[in-house]
Amino acid sequence: MMAEEKRPVKITETILRDAHQSLIATRMTTEQMLPIIDKMDKVGYNSVECWGGATFDASLRFLKEDPWERLRKLRAGFKNTKLQMLFRGQNILGYSHYPDDVVEYFVQKSIANGIDIIRIFDCLNDIRNLQTAVNATNKFKKQEGRGHAQVALSYTLGDAYTLDYWRDIARKIEEMGADSICIKDMAGLLVPYEAEKLVKALKEGTKLPIQLHTHYTSGVAAMTYMKAVEAGCDIIDTAMSPLSMGTSQPATEVMAKTFENTPYDPEFDQNLLAEIADYFKPLREEWIASGRYSTKVMGVNINTLRYQVPGGMLSNLVSQLAEMKQEDKFDEVLEEVPRVRKDFGEPPLVTPSSQIVGTQAVLNVVLGERYKQFTKESRDLLAGKYGQTVKPMNPEVQKKALGDTKPITHRPADDLEPGLAKFEAECSQWKRQDEDVLSYALFPQVATEFFKYRDTQSTGVDSTLADKEDKVYPV
């Protein structure tokens, strides 16, 4: 190899968020994370993704943990490493749009409690749904000296998604004030040589750093990373080997080794990585023994590439049809998915658009007539309530779903009244810290159950020791 200038690839570690979300339904506890933080902090990661996505909901709902408490403990442990979260644009970490004041307050509290990089995405790539979160991050970056707004583009295939589309949207994201761009390939659809073209196109559209996030579901992810890095990709997402591959990311140690002694060498210490892997191995064995870590998510699902449908969506379709005793209709439903997606404006298939399109395809096939019945979510999507799709929706299908109601063309959150004061009032009896209002705003029932549980834990936080002025609680 000719002596090229050094361009070490940066690495974001996902084992504390996306890896366990993808493989064990987000069930890693804070106590399982804390003992290894010290070693992880010495690796030299670009960042550690450890919060957001489904961790917030799962902590409250299944682990009976305060997600804010987790973040503070992780922040205390990671002295040298940036912490990163995943943020669903105007949906924050929930499943519907929230008012701007709630989005802004959530960003403020995330940064104040220790997050450095906020990765913000929208299921339709409607950048109007990202603007409030980006503006808020930039505002608090000025005030706190910390905070980085990364906009993630949901990667998908289809007529509308040309290299020109990606190049143009990258330019717009730079103009809206983002600090970096991530290609978020949640379905593992990005194959190696396409990744090379995509990274080059993005680099033509923007000067911002480009990060790539993919999943091993379809079996190509490590090769995709290799071609992307050679083409100029700056940062890749990987997971420590015990929670890598399958529906998770390529293994951190393997990617670091792959680029060793090349211009892209991240110069990680393989012995240190081996010690970190050794910590997670017995946990992995426990999860496999308990059935929490299923062999179904470990192999290669080539149907992801054949049908361009995310792995999680495929399993949802199977279970929906099984409940209806219509398993024999599976192939028909798979053929119906792209037709529904086209009628709905060709959205990327990511939460929640994947569930909406999938469920509608099932109804169309099982009821024996297309669009005999619409789900509420299908109606909302066709009414513009999730935002704008890249292609126009089918006007006949819209008419059938909405009757004489006109679809909206403005940003959906423009219709929402400020909500913080209302949420404050509703959860005042449970509130022990400012952040409780945000937990309640996103998941009212789940948070209330958690607050009740918290109050009954005599061994938990002792509210009599609280410093009421600073709203700081002893742990």
C-alpha positions as CSV (number, residue, x, y, z in Angstrom):
1,M,0.0,0.0,0.0
2,M,1.3,3.4,-0.8
3,A,2.0,5.7,2.1
4,E,-1.3,7.5,2.5
5,E,-2.0,10.2,5.0
6,K,-3.4,8.9,8.3
7,R,-7.2,9.1,8.5
8,P,-8.0,6.9,11.6
9,V,-11.7,5.8,11.6
10,K,-13.5,6.9,14.8
11,I,-15.7,4.3,16.5
12,T,-18.9,4.7,18.5
13,E,-19.6,1.8,20.9
14,T,-23.2,0.6,21.0
15,I,-23.1,-2.2,23.6
16,L,-24.8,-0.1,26.3
17,R,-27.7,0.9,24.0
18,D,-28.4,-0.4,20.5
19,A,-26.6,-3.8,20.8
20,H,-28.7,-4.9,23.8
21,Q,-31.8,-3.2,22.4
22,S,-31.4,-5.3,19.2
23,L,-30.5,-8.6,20.8
24,I,-32.1,-8.8,24.3
25,A,-35.0,-6.3,24.1
26,T,-33.1,-3.5,26.0
27,R,-32.9,-5.5,29.2
28,M,-29.3,-4.7,30.3
29,T,-29.5,-3.1,33.8
30,T,-27.5,-0.2,35.1
31,E,-25.9,-2.5,37.6
32,Q,-24.6,-4.7,34.8
33,M,-23.1,-1.7,33.1
34,L,-21.3,0.1,35.9
35,P,-18.4,-2.4,36.7
36,I,-17.0,-2.2,33.2
37,I,-17.2,1.6,32.6
38,D,-13.7,2.3,33.9
39,K,-12.1,0.0,31.2
40,M,-14.5,1.2,28.5
41,D,-13.4,4.7,29.3
42,K,-9.8,3.9,28.4
43,V,-10.5,2.6,24.9
44,G,-10.5,5.9,23.0
45,Y,-14.0,5.7,21.6
46,N,-15.4,8.6,19.6
47,S,-18.5,8.1,21.9
48,V,-20.4,5.5,23.8
49,E,-24.0,5.2,22.9
50,C,-25.7,4.5,26.1
51,W,-29.1,6.2,26.3
52,G,-32.3,7.0,24.3
53,G,-33.9,4.8,21.8
54,A,-35.9,2.2,23.8
55,T,-33.7,2.3,26.9
56,F,-35.9,5.0,28.5
57,D,-39.2,3.1,28.1
58,A,-37.6,-0.3,29.0
59,S,-35.9,1.1,32.2
60,L,-39.2,2.4,33.6
61,R,-41.4,-0.4,32.4
62,F,-39.4,-3.6,32.8
63,L,-36.4,-2.8,34.9
64,K,-38.0,-0.4,37.4
65,E,-35.1,1.9,37.0
66,D,-35.0,5.7,36.6
67,P,-33.4,6.3,33.2
68,W,-32.2,9.7,34.4
69,E,-30.4,8.1,37.3
70,R,-28.7,5.7,34.9
71,L,-27.5,8.6,32.8
72,R,-26.1,10.4,35.8
73,K,-24.2,7.2,37.0
74,L,-22.8,6.6,33.5
75,R,-21.7,10.3,33.3
76,A,-19.9,10.0,36.7
77,G,-18.1,6.9,35.4
78,F,-17.1,8.0,31.9
79,K,-14.5,10.7,32.7
80,N,-12.9,10.9,29.2
81,T,-15.5,9.6,26.8
82,K,-18.4,11.4,25.1
83,L,-21.9,9.9,25.8
84,Q,-24.4,9.6,23.0
85,M,-28.2,9.1,22.8
86,L,-30.8,8.4,20.1
87,F,-33.6,10.9,19.9
88,R,-36.7,10.4,17.6
89,G,-37.1,14.0,16.5
90,Q,-40.4,15.5,17.5
91,N,-41.4,12.1,19.0
92,I,-38.5,12.5,21.5
93,L,-38.3,8.9,22.9
94,G,-42.1,8.2,22.5
95,Y,-44.3,7.3,19.6
96,S,-46.2,10.5,18.8
97,H,-45.3,14.1,18.3
98,Y,-44.8,16.3,21.4
99,P,-45.0,20.1,21.7
100,D,-41.9,22.2,21.1
101,D,-41.6,23.2,24.7
102,V,-41.4,19.5,25.8
103,V,-38.8,18.7,23.1
104,E,-36.7,21.6,24.1
105,Y,-36.8,20.8,27.8
106,F,-36.0,17.2,27.1
107,V,-32.9,18.2,25.1
108,Q,-31.9,20.6,27.9
109,K,-32.2,18.0,30.6
110,S,-30.4,15.3,28.5
111,I,-27.4,17.6,28.1
112,A,-27.5,18.8,31.7
113,N,-27.5,15.2,33.0
114,G,-24.5,14.2,30.9
115,I,-25.3,13.6,27.2
116,D,-22.8,15.0,24.7
117,I,-24.1,13.9,21.3
118,I,-27.8,13.7,20.4
119,R,-28.5,11.7,17.3
120,I,-31.8,13.0,16.0
121,F,-33.9,11.2,13.4
122,D,-37.4,11.3,11.9
123,C,-39.1,8.2,10.4
124,L,-40.0,10.1,7.2
125,N,-36.7,12.1,6.9
126,D,-39.0,15.2,7.2
127,I,-36.4,17.7,8.4
128,R,-39.1,20.0,9.7
129,N,-39.6,17.3,12.5
130,L,-35.9,17.6,13.4
131,Q,-35.5,21.4,13.6
132,T,-36.7,22.0,17.1
133,A,-34.4,19.4,18.6
134,V,-31.4,20.7,16.6
135,N,-32.1,24.3,17.6
136,A,-32.5,23.2,21.3
137,T,-29.2,21.3,21.2
138,N,-27.4,24.3,19.7
139,K,-28.9,26.7,22.2
140,F,-27.7,24.6,25.2
141,K,-24.4,24.0,23.5
142,K,-23.9,27.8,23.7
143,Q,-24.9,27.9,27.3
144,E,-23.3,24.7,28.7
145,G,-20.3,24.4,26.3
146,R,-21.4,20.8,25.7
147,G,-23.8,19.2,23.2
148,H,-23.6,18.1,19.6
149,A,-26.5,17.8,17.2
150,Q,-26.2,14.8,14.8
151,V,-28.9,14.4,12.3
152,A,-29.5,10.7,11.3
153,L,-31.1,10.0,7.9
154,S,-33.2,6.8,7.8
155,Y,-31.6,4.9,4.9
156,T,-34.0,3.2,2.6
157,L,-34.4,2.1,-1.1
158,G,-36.9,3.2,-3.7
159,D,-37.3,5.4,-6.8
160,A,-37.2,8.6,-4.8
161,Y,-34.0,7.8,-2.9
162,T,-31.4,8.7,-5.5
163,L,-27.8,9.8,-4.8
164,D,-29.1,13.4,-5.6
165,Y,-31.7,13.0,-2.9
166,W,-29.1,12.1,-0.3
167,R,-26.7,14.8,-1.5
168,D,-29.4,17.5,-1.3
169,I,-30.7,16.5,2.1
170,A,-27.1,16.5,3.4
171,R,-26.7,20.1,2.3
172,K,-30.0,21.0,4.0
173,I,-29.0,19.4,7.2
174,E,-25.8,21.4,7.3
175,E,-27.8,24.5,6.6
176,M,-30.2,23.8,9.5
177,G,-27.3,23.8,12.0
178,A,-26.4,20.2,12.6
179,D,-22.9,19.2,13.7
180,S,-22.7,15.9,11.9
181,I,-24.7,13.5,9.8
182,C,-25.4,9.8,10.4
183,I,-26.6,7.3,7.8
184,K,-29.0,5.2,9.9
185,D,-29.4,1.9,8.1
186,M,-31.7,0.2,10.6
187,A,-32.7,-2.7,8.3
188,G,-29.2,-3.6,7.0
189,L,-30.1,-2.7,3.4
190,L,-26.9,-0.8,2.6
191,V,-24.6,-3.1,0.6
192,P,-20.8,-2.4,0.3
193,Y,-20.5,-0.8,-3.1
194,E,-23.7,1.2,-2.6
195,A,-22.2,2.5,0.7
196,E,-19.1,3.6,-1.2
197,K,-21.3,5.6,-3.7
198,L,-23.5,7.0,-0.9
199,V,-20.6,8.3,1.3
200,K,-18.9,9.9,-1.8
201,A,-22.3,11.6,-2.6
202,L,-22.7,12.9,0.9
203,K,-19.2,14.2,1.0
204,E,-20.0,16.2,-2.2
205,G,-23.1,17.7,-0.5
206,T,-21.6,18.6,2.9
207,K,-18.4,19.3,4.9
208,L,-19.9,17.7,8.0
209,P,-18.5,14.5,9.4
210,I,-20.3,11.4,8.2
211,Q,-21.1,8.5,10.5
212,L,-22.5,5.2,9.5
213,H,-24.8,3.0,11.6
214,T,-26.0,-0.4,10.3
215,H,-27.1,-3.8,11.6
216,Y,-25.7,-7.2,10.7
217,T,-29.2,-8.6,9.9
218,S,-28.5,-9.2,6.2
219,G,-24.9,-10.3,6.7
220,V,-23.1,-7.5,4.9
221,A,-22.4,-4.9,7.6
222,A,-18.6,-5.4,8.1
223,M,-18.0,-5.2,4.4
224,T,-20.2,-2.2,4.1
225,Y,-18.2,-0.5,6.8
226,M,-14.9,-1.3,5.1
227,K,-16.0,0.2,1.7
228,A,-17.6,3.2,3.5
229,V,-14.4,4.0,5.5
230,E,-12.3,3.7,2.4
231,A,-14.7,6.2,0.7
232,G,-14.2,8.7,3.4
233,C,-16.8,7.8,6.2
234,D,-15.4,9.3,9.4
235,I,-17.1,7.3,12.2
236,I,-18.7,3.8,12.4
237,D,-20.9,2.2,15.0
238,T,-19.8,-1.1,16.4
239,A,-20.6,-3.4,19.4
240,M,-18.3,-5.4,21.6
241,S,-18.2,-9.0,20.3
242,P,-20.4,-10.7,23.0
243,L,-23.4,-8.5,21.8
244,S,-22.4,-8.1,18.1
245,M,-23.6,-9.5,14.8
246,G,-27.1,-10.8,14.2
247,T,-29.5,-7.9,14.5
248,S,-26.8,-5.9,16.3
249,Q,-23.7,-4.2,14.8
250,P,-20.3,-5.6,13.6
251,A,-17.9,-6.4,16.4
252,T,-15.7,-3.6,17.7
253,E,-12.6,-5.8,18.1
254,V,-12.9,-7.1,14.5
255,M,-13.3,-3.7,12.9
256,A,-10.4,-2.3,14.9
257,K,-8.3,-5.3,13.8
258,T,-9.4,-4.9,10.2
259,F,-8.1,-1.4,9.9
260,E,-4.8,-2.1,11.9
261,N,-1.7,-0.9,10.1
262,T,-3.7,1.0,7.5
263,P,-4.3,4.7,7.2
264,Y,-7.7,4.1,9.0
265,D,-6.2,2.4,12.1
266,P,-8.1,3.5,15.2
267,E,-5.1,2.2,17.3
268,F,-7.3,0.5,19.9
269,D,-5.6,-1.8,22.4
270,Q,-6.8,-5.4,21.6
271,N,-5.8,-6.6,25.1
272,L,-8.0,-4.0,26.7
273,L,-10.9,-4.9,24.3
274,A,-10.4,-8.6,25.2
275,E,-10.8,-7.7,28.9
276,I,-14.0,-5.8,28.2
277,A,-15.4,-8.7,26.1
278,D,-14.5,-11.1,28.9
279,Y,-16.7,-9.0,31.2
280,F,-19.8,-9.3,28.9
281,K,-19.3,-13.0,28.1
282,P,-20.9,-14.5,31.3
283,L,-23.7,-12.0,31.0
284,R,-24.3,-13.2,27.4
285,E,-24.4,-16.8,28.6
286,E,-27.0,-15.9,31.3
287,W,-29.2,-14.1,28.7
288,I,-29.0,-17.2,26.3
289,A,-29.8,-19.6,29.2
290,S,-32.8,-17.5,30.2
291,G,-34.1,-17.4,26.6
292,R,-33.8,-13.6,26.6
293,Y,-31.1,-13.8,23.9
294,S,-32.7,-15.9,21.1
295,T,-30.8,-17.8,18.5
296,K,-33.4,-16.4,16.0
297,V,-31.6,-13.0,16.0
298,M,-28.1,-14.5,15.6
299,G,-27.9,-15.6,12.0
300,V,-28.2,-13.9,8.6
301,N,-31.7,-13.0,7.4
302,I,-31.2,-12.7,3.6
303,N,-35.0,-12.0,3.2
304,T,-34.2,-8.5,4.5
305,L,-32.4,-7.8,1.2
306,R,-34.8,-9.8,-0.9
307,Y,-37.9,-7.9,0.4
308,Q,-36.2,-4.7,1.6
309,V,-38.1,-5.1,4.9
310,P,-36.4,-4.7,8.3
311,G,-36.0,-8.0,10.3
312,G,-38.2,-6.8,13.1
313,M,-40.9,-5.9,10.7
314,L,-40.7,-9.4,9.2
315,S,-41.2,-11.0,12.6
316,N,-44.1,-8.7,13.4
317,L,-45.9,-9.8,10.1
318,V,-45.4,-13.4,11.0
319,S,-46.9,-13.0,14.5
320,Q,-49.8,-10.9,13.2
321,L,-50.7,-13.6,10.7
322,A,-50.3,-16.4,13.2
323,E,-52.7,-14.6,15.6
324,M,-55.2,-14.5,12.7
325,K,-54.5,-18.1,11.7
326,Q,-53.6,-16.9,8.3
327,E,-49.9,-17.9,8.1
328,D,-50.4,-19.2,4.5
329,K,-50.9,-15.5,3.4
330,F,-47.3,-14.5,4.3
331,D,-46.0,-14.3,0.7
332,E,-49.1,-12.3,-0.4
333,V,-48.5,-9.9,2.5
334,L,-44.8,-9.5,1.5
335,E,-45.9,-8.6,-2.0
336,E,-48.4,-6.2,-0.7
337,V,-45.9,-4.3,1.5
338,P,-44.2,-2.4,-1.4
339,R,-47.6,-1.5,-2.9
340,V,-48.9,0.0,0.4
341,R,-45.6,1.8,0.9
342,K,-45.9,3.3,-2.6
343,D,-49.5,4.4,-1.9
344,F,-48.3,6.0,1.4
345,G,-45.6,8.1,-0.4
346,E,-42.7,5.6,-0.2
347,P,-41.6,6.3,3.5
348,P,-38.5,4.6,4.9
349,L,-39.5,1.5,6.9
350,V,-38.5,2.4,10.5
351,T,-40.5,2.8,13.7
352,P,-43.3,3.8,13.4
353,S,-43.8,3.8,9.6
354,S,-42.8,0.1,9.3
355,Q,-45.5,-1.0,11.7
356,I,-48.1,1.2,9.9
357,V,-47.3,-0.1,6.4
358,G,-47.0,-3.7,7.6
359,T,-50.3,-3.7,9.5
360,Q,-52.1,-2.1,6.6
361,A,-50.7,-4.7,4.2
362,V,-51.9,-7.5,6.5
363,L,-55.4,-6.0,6.6
364,N,-55.5,-5.6,2.8
365,V,-54.6,-9.2,2.2
366,V,-56.6,-10.9,5.0
367,L,-59.8,-8.9,4.4
368,G,-59.6,-9.8,0.7
369,E,-60.0,-6.2,-0.5
370,R,-57.4,-3.5,-0.5
371,Y,-58.2,-0.6,1.9
372,K,-61.5,-2.1,3.0
373,Q,-60.4,-1.0,6.5
374,F,-57.7,1.5,7.7
375,T,-56.0,1.6,11.0
376,K,-56.0,4.9,12.9
377,E,-52.3,5.2,12.3
378,S,-52.7,4.7,8.5
379,R,-55.3,7.5,8.5
380,D,-53.0,9.8,10.4
381,L,-50.0,9.1,8.0
382,L,-52.3,9.7,5.0
383,A,-53.5,12.9,6.7
384,G,-50.0,14.3,6.9
385,K,-49.9,14.0,10.7
386,Y,-46.5,12.3,10.8
387,G,-45.0,14.7,8.3
388,Q,-44.2,14.9,4.6
389,T,-43.2,11.9,2.6
390,V,-40.6,12.1,-0.2
391,K,-43.2,11.1,-2.9
392,P,-46.8,12.2,-3.1
393,M,-49.3,9.8,-1.6
394,N,-51.9,8.0,-3.8
395,P,-54.8,10.6,-3.9
396,E,-57.5,7.8,-4.3
397,V,-56.3,6.0,-1.2
398,Q,-56.1,9.3,0.7
399,K,-59.7,10.1,-0.3
400,K,-60.9,6.7,0.7
401,A,-59.3,7.1,4.2
402,L,-60.0,10.7,4.9
403,G,-63.3,11.5,3.0
404,D,-63.6,15.2,2.6
405,T,-61.0,16.0,5.2
406,K,-58.0,17.8,3.6
407,P,-54.5,16.4,4.6
408,I,-52.3,18.9,6.4
409,T,-49.2,20.2,4.7
410,H,-47.7,22.1,7.6
411,R,-45.3,20.7,10.3
412,P,-47.5,18.5,12.5
413,A,-46.2,19.9,15.8
414,D,-47.5,23.4,14.7
415,D,-50.9,22.1,15.8
416,L,-49.8,21.3,19.3
417,E,-50.3,23.7,22.3
418,P,-47.4,24.0,24.7
419,G,-47.6,21.0,27.1
420,L,-45.1,21.3,29.9
421,A,-47.3,23.2,32.4
422,K,-50.1,20.6,31.9
423,F,-47.7,17.7,32.5
424,E,-46.2,19.5,35.5
425,A,-49.6,19.8,37.1
426,E,-50.6,16.2,36.3
427,C,-47.6,14.6,37.9
428,S,-47.0,17.1,40.8
429,Q,-47.8,14.6,43.5
430,W,-45.1,12.2,42.3
431,K,-42.4,14.7,41.4
432,R,-39.0,14.3,43.1
433,Q,-36.8,15.8,40.4
434,D,-37.4,18.1,37.5
435,E,-36.8,15.2,35.1
436,D,-39.8,13.3,36.4
437,V,-42.1,15.6,34.4
438,L,-40.4,14.5,31.2
439,S,-40.7,10.8,32.1
440,Y,-44.4,11.4,32.8
441,A,-44.9,13.4,29.6
442,L,-43.5,10.6,27.4
443,F,-45.0,7.6,29.2
444,P,-47.8,8.8,31.6
445,Q,-49.0,5.3,32.7
446,V,-45.7,3.6,32.8
447,A,-44.0,6.5,34.7
448,T,-46.9,6.7,37.2
449,E,-46.5,3.0,37.9
450,F,-42.7,3.6,38.3
451,F,-43.3,6.5,40.7
452,K,-45.6,4.4,42.9
453,Y,-43.0,1.6,42.9
454,R,-40.3,4.2,43.8
455,D,-42.3,5.5,46.7
456,T,-42.7,2.0,48.2
457,Q,-39.0,1.1,48.0
458,S,-37.9,1.7,51.6
459,T,-34.4,0.8,50.5
460,G,-34.4,3.2,47.6
461,V,-33.9,7.0,47.6
462,D,-34.8,8.4,51.0
463,S,-36.7,11.5,50.2
464,T,-36.1,12.9,53.7
465,L,-32.4,13.3,52.8
466,A,-33.2,15.3,49.7
467,D,-31.7,18.7,49.1
468,K,-34.9,20.4,48.1
469,E,-33.2,23.5,46.8
470,D,-30.8,21.9,44.3
471,K,-33.1,19.0,43.6
472,V,-30.2,16.6,44.1
473,Y,-30.8,13.2,45.7
474,P,-28.3,11.0,47.4
475,V,-27.9,7.6,45.8
